[in-house]
């Protein structure tokens, strides 16, 4: 007997009169159908608490599927067919009937029961509209929430644009803690710190020790004083005199200060220090940086790359092909440039860098495609892979959960089988990656993997990668 | 001695040991994973845990799984754009097979929606302010086709890529017409399920088309599972579930408009 069928504790249920059965069905089902083995509706019965039978009388003679929504037909047909053919219990099925009046239709949950010997099937339906109503309320609440988020997002954008376009430095300070809660780009330029470093830091610490003492108390006094509206203090680094105009206000019960800060001499701090920072990064960065034209000619390279490649001066590099310094020469260069052109950038590409004296070192190259005037160019950031901390491997490490699964794996198979399968998985991963990196250029992929073209083809077929590539 | 030698070889080949760990995890996951096949590049174990947590009695569990995923280096973009849709599809399949009831699936979907907020604003490019010439997309879910997850994820993905997006959920056709007439969109993206009839969608497209005849109209969502030609059936220009394709269509339209406006100024 199937595990999901009820059993009587003592003996069998006695014979039940047909009219009693109708009463029982009416009390346990909201809607019941008798279907022929072909799925045609032979008869309908409704519970008085659900609706009157007249509403469904006209369904008689129709195919049951004609009264189902599209996705419900796909659920019903295979389940019904299985039940008719096997006569074994199947899971109850949740279906949706379209309804011209409500547009959304009404959902029901049906169970299947063989009755008699003529193949007809009784379907007992339970009204799911109460659950549906709750679900609709849930969705309505989600939609309302999302609309709030959208409105908040809109206001955030306005706030951001306003803050970014204000030349005066603006800093929000929580009165209770004295910490910066937000600031604009002019403030980051004024205090020489990144926004994330300023946020959460003590506002007073940005000023000279003597000015920083009791700074918040003094700003509060100034903000409430009718006669003075500002105070002059000195910033710590870079050192300069600034004027602070504080405004005190409350938000969500917390007292805040908006401090507008300007230079005492009336000038504005140049907010955009990006250019000088970029030059600094190029000149002093620890990773090699190479700008190359799309034909592979080196346009410029930094000091770190000169060290990596053992070239004595940058003039000696200009005009040379970047492929001269890559382990797999033009194969590497084509793979990198092709991917960077296609996707705008190529993350961490592993290869070897060949120095002027023939020494090899493993490197990771990240490449971005740039537009230099009318021409495309590439910037390659080359990191010595020997120095890369292996704990910061880009691949996710096995987690605790993985270890649990590993234990189950080890218990289920022999070591020999696990090693054989692991080898296959690693091989497949490497081949997939090589094929992807070379844009399905099998000659280049075979060369990268150190395989003959024929061997690569055999392995592609072995792992079912041929069809996918095609 | 041999231990030290082992450690040395591992230090020299961190990428190989990483690949082996991943390979072992792939094999191990076959023991426990609930899904027939995890989509490419996704951790089967995390998918399984997310599927379980989305239906668990403890609402905190989904957040715990996401915390673990972030700790293991899975990006918030991947969680929102790949893992959550995969779990949503799993829930849909469970309902189709009647292994999960309507109520369970509804609660699971609501939890996944909540995860998008739990991930924080960064994944959907909240810090980005779209430039004036960025593609402008209207992402809408038609009224009565009440769902939120797919459209919210799409809006986040487009925003991360720099597009300016207006997201409208449960939007009646008349209101859509007004928004499009008053707006300046490079594309309309309709997110729809199979619950909404093709006739309703056809009516929506037919109503909107005359307002902005040149604006591409795209459709996505599980309505595409019906495998019918949506262009012929409801009159849209593109039917896709790939947000990159959707972005490309709106970007090329935005460029076309920009070029035309430059031309008219000359």
HADDOCK unambig.tbl for C-alpha pairs under 7 A between the chains (distance, minus, plus):
assign (segid A and resid 71 and name CA) (segid B and resid 194 and name CA) 6.50 0.50 0.50
assign (segid A and resid 75 and name CA) (segid B and resid 96 and name CA) 5.98 0.50 0.50
assign (segid A and resid 91 and name CA) (segid B and resid 98 and name CA) 6.73 0.50 0.50
assign (segid A and resid 92 and name CA) (segid B and resid 98 and name CA) 6.97 0.50 0.50
assign (segid A and resid 93 and name CA) (segid B and resid 98 and name CA) 5.85 0.50 0.50
assign (segid A and resid 94 and name CA) (segid B and resid 98 and name CA) 6.84 0.50 0.50
assign (segid A and resid 104 and name CA) (segid B and resid 144 and name CA) 6.78 0.50 0.50
assign (segid A and resid 131 and name CA) (segid B and resid 103 and name CA) 6.59 0.50 0.50
assign (segid A and resid 135 and name CA) (segid B and resid 106 and name CA) 6.34 0.50 0.50
assign (segid A and resid 139 and name CA) (segid B and resid 146 and name CA) 6.77 0.50 0.50
assign (segid A and resid 139 and name CA) (segid B and resid 147 and name CA) 6.89 0.50 0.50
assign (segid A and resid 143 and name CA) (segid B and resid 148 and name CA) 6.85 0.50 0.50
assign (segid A and resid 143 and name CA) (segid B and resid 169 and name CA) 6.42 0.50 0.50
assign (segid A and resid 157 and name CA) (segid B and resid 129 and name CA) 6.43 0.50 0.50
assign (segid A and resid 390 and name CA) (segid B and resid 14 and name CA) 5.70 0.50 0.50
assign (segid A and resid 395 and name CA) (segid B and resid 18 and name CA) 6.07 0.50 0.50
assign (segid A and resid 396 and name CA) (segid B and resid 72 and name CA) 5.92 0.50 0.50
assign (segid A and resid 396 and name CA) (segid B and resid 73 and name CA) 6.25 0.50 0.50
assign (segid A and resid 397 and name CA) (segid B and resid 18 and name CA) 6.72 0.50 0.50
assign (segid A and resid 397 and name CA) (segid B and resid 21 and name CA) 6.77 0.50 0.50
assign (segid A and resid 397 and name CA) (segid B and resid 72 and name CA) 6.96 0.50 0.50
assign (segid A and resid 398 and name CA) (segid B and resid 21 and name CA) 6.05 0.50 0.50
assign (segid A and resid 398 and name CA) (segid B and resid 25 and name CA) 6.83 0.50 0.50
assign (segid A and resid 402 and name CA) (segid B and resid 25 and name CA) 5.98 0.50 0.50
assign (segid A and resid 405 and name CA) (segid B and resid 28 and name CA) 5.16 0.50 0.50
assign (segid A and resid 405 and name CA) (segid B and resid 29 and name CA) 6.43 0.50 0.50
assign (segid A and resid 405 and name CA) (segid B and resid 31 and name CA) 6.89 0.50 0.50
assign (segid A and resid 405 and name CA) (segid B and resid 32 and name CA) 6.87 0.50 0.50
assign (segid A and resid 406 and name CA) (segid B and resid 28 and name CA) 5.17 0.50 0.50
assign (segid A and resid 409 and name CA) (segid B and resid 28 and name CA) 5.38 0.50 0.50
assign (segid A and resid 409 and name CA) (segid B and resid 31 and name CA) 6.58 0.50 0.50
assign (segid A and resid 422 and name CA) (segid B and resid 23 and name CA) 5.71 0.50 0.50
assign (segid A and resid 422 and name CA) (segid B and resid 24 and name CA) 6.10 0.50 0.50
assign (segid A and resid 425 and name CA) (segid B and resid 23 and name CA) 5.56 0.50 0.50
assign (segid A and resid 426 and name CA) (segid B and resid 19 and name CA) 6.46 0.50 0.50
assign (segid A and resid 426 and name CA) (segid B and resid 20 and name CA) 6.53 0.50 0.50
assign (segid A and resid 426 and name CA) (segid B and resid 23 and name CA) 5.88 0.50 0.50
